[in-house]
Structure formats: structure tokens, C-alpha cells
Amino acid sequence: MTIRNKSMKYGILGTGDVAHAIATKLTELGHEVMMGARNATNEKAANWAKANGERASHGTFADAARFGERVFNCVQGIHSLEALNAAGKGNLSGKLLIDLANPYIYKDGHISLDSKWSGTTSLGEETQKFLPDTKVVKTLNYLCNHLMVHPRQLPEAIIGFYCGNDADAKAEVAALLKDFGWEDTLDLGNISMSRYTEMLGTFWVAALSATGNMDWGIKLVR
């Protein structure tokens, strides 16, 4: 069952560029949004809430997870499970967790996947194992933050990949992507397909080096 064009409550875990892009877009769509951080007094979260009107608020990771009917995970991937633990398994139980985190290590101008979340697993899979009662869907983690919520900035339709174990949860994410402006989306399968979108996200280093910008996406001709 999909839910579109209905005002909902969203929790956002994280205060970086991705979190700001997602949270701002959701408020523009008419949703109530709480941005969560490690501390309730986080300056970035407080400033975002102040700038985005009565539908915007802020608190701790646990506050945001408790508040949201749906929750976005936008924290730095290598700290993702730590943040989700702080958010509280009980606060996330039964809910849709839209996971945008990547387990990247940045060194010498390159990106690599942290060995704890690569090879025969992925951060998406480990997140689902950590939260067995939560419906985890991985999406948009391979793009620059501004294209996640404004894909039509590019002259051609790029594709929004998503994956997860729960069919209804994936349908909800597909509908939300359409609300974000995505014209082309593709269900890649179960959460193990996170291995490929997490690897795909590392491509931005080469593309940025070659083009000098992040205004590019992936188009799948099929």
C-alpha cells in the first residue's frame, strides 16, 4: 500500500548536506520534519529548524526517530549503526527507514568502502540485521545531495535505484521518489543489492575529477 500526497511526520538522522537537502524538500512538500543530532542543542539542526518554519523542529536522534512515522538515515556511514543505536530500536520498530548512508573511508583523494561493510555484506544489509523489526530501504546514496531531491535539474531523466526486503516499504519509497521529482526509478531487489549502490557511490570521485562538478547522474537504457 502506498501513501502519497498525505502530510506525514518524518525524522531525519543527521545534520549534514544530505540531511538538509532531504529535510528541506520534505517540508516543501508539506510534511512535518524533525532533524535529529547527537545533542538536542546541535547548532546546525537548530538553525535549519529556525529557517524552515512551523513544520520544522529538531532534537536528538532518539527524538527524531520517535517523532517520525518514517525516518531517513543521513548520517556518515561509518557512524551509522552507532547513530541508529542512539535513535533506539524501539523508536524505529515497525517503521520505514530510508537509508542514504555509505560506509566510506576518505584517504589520499580517493574513496573506499570500509572493510567491515563490504565484500560479502553491505551497510544496508548490516543495518537491516541490526534493526530486524524495521523496514530498511536503501536509495539515492550514489548521488550528490542536490540531485536527490531535484533530479529534473539535469536535461535527461536519470534513474533512482532502491532496494529492500519489504515490498510495501519499497512501494512507499518509489512513490516518495516521484514526489521528489523522479521520473525513472528501478527496484533492484532485496537489501543485499545495497552492495552495488554503495559501490556505485564511490564513482563520484572519478566523475568530479573528470567533469569538475557534481551535476551528473546515472541513466539506464533498457
N, C-alpha and C positions, 0 to 999 in steps of 0.2 A: 504494500500500500504506500503510495507516495503522497507527500504533503507539499503543496506549492501555494505560493501567494497567501500564506497564512502567517500572521505575526507569531513568532516564536521567541523563546529565550535561548540565547547562545552563551556559552562560556568559552573564553579564549585563554589558552595556557601559553604564556609568553608575552614579551613586550617589544620584540624586535620589529624589523621592517615587514616581515611576513605577517606577524600578528596585527600590526597596524593596518596593513592593506586589507586583510580579511575582516577585521572588526569594523573598519570604516565602511566597507561595502555592505556589510550586513545591516548596519544602522541606516544606510541609504535606502535599503530595501524595506525598511520599516520594522526590523526586528529589534528586540531588546538585547543588549550585549554587555557582559561583564568581562573585563580584561583582568586576568589573574597573574600574579607575580609571587615570588618567594615571600615578599613582605607586603603587607597591606598599604604601606606608605610609599611604595615604589613611585618614583617621580615620573617616569615615562608613562606608566599606566594612569596616574593621576592627571597628568597633562592631557593625555588622549581623552579621558572621560570628560574633562572640563571643556574640551574643544568640540565635542560631538553631541552635545545636547542631552535632553532628558532621558533618552533611551540608552545612554551610555553610563556605565559605572565601572568601578574597579575594586579589587580585593586581593585576597591570597589565592593560590592555586586551588585550595580546598573550597573557598568561597565561590570561585568561578565554576568549578565542577559541580558543586551543589546547586548553583543557580541555573545552569544551562539544561534545557531539555535535550539539546545537542551540544557537543563540545568539540572544539578544534584544538589539536595539539600542534603548536607552532614554536616549541622550544628548540634549542640547539640539540641535535640528535644524540650526541654523546652524553647529554644530561637528561634525555627524555624519560627513561624509566625512573630516575630519581624524582623528576617533577611529577610524574604520574603517581608515584607513591605518596608524595606530599599532597596531591589532589585528593587521594583517598579512593580505594577500590569501591567502597560502599557508595560514594558520591557519583561514581561512574557506572555502577551496576545497572544493567538493562538499557543503557543509553547508547546512542550512536557517537562514536569517537572518530572524527575525521582527522586522519594523521598526515601531517605535512612534513614531518621531521626526517632528517637524513643523518646517518652516523658518520659524518665526515671528519677527517683529520687534515688540517691545512699545514703544508710544510714546503718550503722552497718553491713557492709559486705553483704548487700542484695540489690536487685533492686526491685522497684515497679513502676507501672505506675502512673504518675501524674493524680489525680482525674479529672482534667479539660479535659483530653483527654483519658478517659477510661469509662467503664460501657456501656452506650448506644451510645457511639461515639468512635472516634479514632483520632489520629493526622492526619492520611491520609484523613479522611473524613472532618475534620475541615480545612485542607489545601485546599481541593477542593472547599469547601464553600467560603473560603477566596479569592480564585482565580477562579471564575466561568468561565472565558474565557481561562483558561489554562487546558491542558490535563495532569492530575496528574496520574502517575502510581507508585505504591509502590512496591519495590522489594529489595531483598538482605539485608534487615535491621535486619535479625536474625542471621547473621554470623559474624565471625571475618573478618577484612578488607582484610587480605591476601588471604582468600579463595573466596572472592567476585570476584576477578579478576584472580585467579589461582586455580579453583576448581579441576583441574586434579592432584593437589599435593597429593590428597588422593587416596588410591588404588582402591576404588569403586566409581561409579558415584553417586554424591549427587544431590539433586533436587533444582532448582531455582524457587521459587514461585514469582508470580507477580499478581497484581490486579489493576483495574481502570475502569472508566466508558466508555472510548473511545476505541472501538475495534481496530481501525487502530493504535492508540498510543501503545496499548499493543502488537500488532504485531511488531512494531518497536523495542520495548524493548526486545521481545523474540529473534529477530534477533541479537540485540546487545549482548545479553547474550551468544548467540552462538559464536560471535566474541571473547568474553571473555574466551571461552573455555567450556561453559556449554553444556553438552550432554543431560541432562534431565531437562526440565522446565515444569511448570504447571500453567495455567491461573486459578486463584481461583475465578474469578468473578468480581463484581463491587468493588468500592473503600471501601465499608464497610467491606470487608474482611481484610482490614488493622488491624482491631481489633485483629485478630488471629495471624498475623505475628508479630505485635508489642508485643503481649503477649509471643509469641514463643521466641523472642529475649531475654527475661529475663532468659531463661533456661541456658544461658551461665555461670551464677554464679555457679549453681549446677554441670554442666559438667566440668568446670575448677577445682572446688574443688575436684571432683572425679578422674579426669584424670591428673591434673597438667599441662594441655596445652590447646590450642585453636584449635588444628588440628583435628576437627571433624565437620561433617555436618549432614544433615537430608537426609535419603533415604526413599522414599515412594514406598513400594511394592504394586503393583496393577495389 
